[in-house]
């Protein structure tokens, strides 16, 4: 306590020299005791880290340097299993190529389509025959009008992501009704079956400007499938709304549109879909997300960045 807080002595109390001497000695001892306590407290505080270090060295079977390092990151989940419809289209081929290229992230890829995928872009350096022989790639070839929901449920069981890149145009389909059947009715039937099979993530390619209330057939149909997928309440849904696509063989309308805006490469969309799926999977994200060109480009760049899940040379050698 502060010495000044002690009550003062009356002059009559210190009338004799002996009383004055006793009072001075008591004050000096109290001051010395106070200073000793302060010095002891400061010494203990300063020595605590050293004492902890010595305790670890003497009594613990742990490397003291490692004991003071940052804790290890949580282990990554096992690789994903994914299912794809529309894998023979331009975005679909890039998506499949990126999926098969990511060997540390993707355990199995199952394609559902009316024809077999024979080739992916050379940039992915993927041997489809070898992937099929290993069992990592499976292709279920069947008329999508004839495929049953039970079949899709069986194929989707235990999978983490359902990708839909199925799409056409009115010119390719031949009529408005045929276009809606290909872009809306068929994929929705398969997506619904995947939801019932317990697939947690649905990833759909739509289009910039999609709106179920649009006067334009293409935008209206894309908006309708977005809303239909929303109503299925997947734990995580990602809608990709790229702008003008940079296809290998663009239509006349796409060539005209390319005068006013820069097309987004189909490979960027496919690679972004893989990155988004893996990010949602590892971080256990949930929600309904709509991604446009800026977000798609950012995901693609993130996919090309050095990956923490990729094994080092030392790990590969062991």
C-alpha positions, 0 to 999 in steps of 0.5 A: 500500500501507499505509504502516504495512506497510513495515518499520520502520527501526532507530534505527541506520539513522537515526543521521545527520540526512541519513539521517533527511531522506531517510527523511522525503522518501521517506515524503512522496512515497509518501503523495502518490503514494498519494493521487494514485492514489486521486483519479485513480480517483475522477475516472475513475469519476465521469466515465465516464458523461459520457465515454460521452455525449460519445463517442456525440455525436461519433462515433455517428450516433445520438441520444444521448438515444435511446441511453440510453432503454429498448430497444424491446419485441419486435414483436408476432406477426401477427394470429391465424386462428381456427376456431369450432364452436358459433358460433350458440349464446349463448356462441358468438355472443358469442365471434364478436362479440368476435373480429370486434371485435378487428381488430388481433388477429384476421385471419380467423374461420372458422365450422363449423356446420349453420346460418349465423350471422345475428346477434351481440349489438349490443354488439359493433357488427359487420356480419357481411355486411361481414366476409364480403364482406371475406373476414375471416369465412368460414362453412362450413355443413354437417351436422356428422354428414356433415362429414369430418375431411379437410374440417376439416383443410383448413379448419384448416390454418394456423390458431392456435386452435380454439374449441369452444362446441358444447353442448346439454342432454338436454332439447334433444337429446331423449335421453341418447344424442343429448346425448352425440353433440352434446356429445362425439362431434361436437366430438371428431371435429372437434377431433381433425382440427384437431390433426392439421392442426397447430392449436396451441391448443384452447379448450373450453367445459365446465362447473363440476363436470365430472367423467368419473366423475360420476353425472350425465349432463351433468357426466360428458359434460363431464368425458369431453370434457375428458379426451379433449382432454387426451389429444390433447396440444395444445401449449396447451389451455384448458378454461373451466369457468363456473358458472351461465350468464346466458343470454337465455332461461334454463331453469327449472333455471337460474332456480332456480339463480339464486336461490342464485348469481349467473350469469356472463354469456355475454358474459364467457365469450366475451370471456375466451376471446378474451383467453386465446387472444391471451395464449397466442399472443403469449406462446407459452404451453404447457400444460393450463389449467382456468379457473373463474369468477374467472379468467374474470372476470379475463380479461374485465377484461384484455380491456377494459383499454387494449391495447398492440397497438392502433395510436395515432391517429398510426399510423392517420393514417400 
